[in-house]
Amino acid sequence: MTSLNFDNIRKYLSEIHKEEVEILNIEGIKIEGKSIKGYGYGIPVIITYKFKGETKKVVLETMKKDIFGHEFMHDRAAIMIWSYKSYNQLPRHAKAVSLGYFDSRGNLIPLYDPDEFFIIVEFIEGELYFKDLERIKNEEKLNDIDINRCKVLAEYLASIHSKRHQEQEIYLRRIRDLIGHGECIMGLIDSYPYEAEFLKKDELKEIEKKLIEWRWKLKRYKHRLSLVHGDFHPWNVFFKEGLEFKVSDRSRGDYGEPADDVSAMTINYLFFSLQKWNKLAGPFELLWNTFFETYLNLTKDYEIFEVIQPFFVWRALVVASPIWYPNLDIKVRRTLFNFIHNILDTENFDYRKVNEYLK
């Protein structure tokens, strides 16, 4: 809950008008002295004020956190941004006067005519991890450091995944997003051509049908909600010298299913191996096994093999994509789709038998 201060409202309106305003009245919630107590998301506040001798009345609107796609601050911000743009484009609609946000101290901060948003982050020194995998594929061997880098990545995930979260409805949201979000499975499926040499008739439709069954299965695993990265793949990991690394581009919220991160990294050991041998083999098989063994030794999370299948489907759809990898050999794409079908038909995934899922 936030205490919405009279003076903060006056400052905000004065800033957007570029001139001092006088607050006449604020309605909608209980007022005590100079603060509005018990202010919460979703409660409209009617503000009457005077500006240049003219009395104006506006409504301050926020959005309540709920389980209908509004769990995270960025969900609610996205709707407010859309509303600000769209209200003024529809005839007879109430006009949007301004767009802003509350900072951590309860100040109202305006945004002026936003069009696109950006973020500035620190520059990370180092080499992206995928370059290691490219080298391993080309040389067909591991360097001394490769196994240890694989281990520290698995250790990192084991560490962050140890932090659990009790707001289990978020788990349902993350599974729903996995299946239906534009960035995830159905968005990937829609990006595929309707007909392609490597696809069978109605194959993508059949995958979607199987995934609905998996969504209902995963509803039983809400207790697994954990701190995650959300997009933990070799293009988001930077290694400096030795084993020191940093990660970038965390995606899709703070908490989720640990299998998301594990599948995002390990699918790449399989992917690079398929490009060379059309199976998991050689140095990549060793990295695959090392990653899983390290992670399991630390977490004892054998339950992950009951839920990892749809997350592997998502990542396999990414690496098999003609958009993301236009020059990929058709045999590799077909093998990845074999993998998708076979794991969707598997109740308990066995990382030691991955080549059987490629047939």
Salt bridges, closest charged atoms under 4 A:
ASP7 OD1 - ARG10 NH2 2.56
ASP7 OD2 - LYS11 NZ 3.41
GLU20 OE1 - ARG10 NH1 2.80
GLU32 OE2 - LYS30 NZ 3.21
GLU54 OE2 - LYS56 NZ 3.91
ASP66 OD1 - HIS70 ND1 2.83
GLU71 OE1 - ARG173 NH1 2.21
GLU71 OE2 - ARG176 NH2 3.74
ASP75 OD1 - HIS74 NE2 3.71
ASP75 OD2 - ARG173 NH1 2.91
ASP103 OD2 - ARG105 NH2 3.24
ASP113 OD1 - LYS85 NZ 3.86
GLU122 OE2 - LYS246 NZ 3.09
GLU127 OE1 - LYS131 NZ 2.87
ASP132 OD2 - ARG149 NH1 2.76
GLU134 OE1 - LYS137 NZ 3.44
GLU140 OE2 - LYS276 NZ 3.35
ASP146 OD1 - ARG135 NH2 2.75
GLU167 OE2 - LYS65 NZ 3.14
GLU169 OE2 - LYS222 NZ 3.84
ASP177 OD2 - ARG173 NE 2.83
GLU183 OE1 - ARG252 NH1 2.72
ASP202 OD2 - LYS201 NZ 3.91
ASP202 OD1 - LYS205 NZ 3.92
GLU203 OE2 - ARG334 NH2 2.59
GLU203 OE2 - HIS341 NE2 2.71
GLU206 OE2 - LYS209 NZ 3.55
ASP231 OD2 - HIS233 NE2 3.50
ASP231 OD1 - ARG252 NH2 3.53
ASP231 OD1 - ARG315 NH1 2.88
ASP254 OD1 - ARG250 NH1 3.41
GLU257 OE2 - ARG224 NH2 2.74
ASP260 OD2 - ARG174 NH2 3.73
ASP260 OD1 - ARG315 NH2 3.19
ASP261 OD2 - HIS161 NE2 2.90
ASP301 OD1 - ARG224 NH1 2.78
GLU303 OE1 - HIS223 NE2 3.10
GLU303 OE1 - ARG224 NH1 3.05
ASP345 OD2 - LYS210 NZ 3.43
GLU347 OE1 - LYS217 NZ 3.30
ASP350 OD1 - ARG352 NE 3.03
